[in-house]
Amino acid sequence: MEAAAVAIFALAGIFLLIPVLVIWKGYALSVLWGWFIAPLFGLPLLSIPAAIGICIVSGLVRYRYNEAEHDGKSFKPLCMQFANPAFALGVGWIVKTYFL
């Protein structure tokens, strides 16, 4: 009974975290777009909802199933959903600040 409750709380936590991660990715893309793509090509800025849509579509296009990442015992794939946009924003900020 106790293990089932822990599993339910873990699953609920993951489902609550997914929208936050989607918004985080959209935010990161919209900022990076404004720093690099819009000025370079003279394009308009991306809103966060538009950036979220682009992230969703690009995720569908480039999705590959990796059995090792889905063993059910690791939170690494979930952690990478946060870390990848954070790393991209960090590197983008350095490039924008010091090289443009």
Secondary structure by P-SEA (a helix, b strand, c coil): caaaaaaaaaaaaaaaaaaaaaaaaaaaaaaaaaaccccccccccccaaaaaaaaaaaaaabbbbbccccccccaaaaaaaaaaaaaaaaaaaaaaaccc
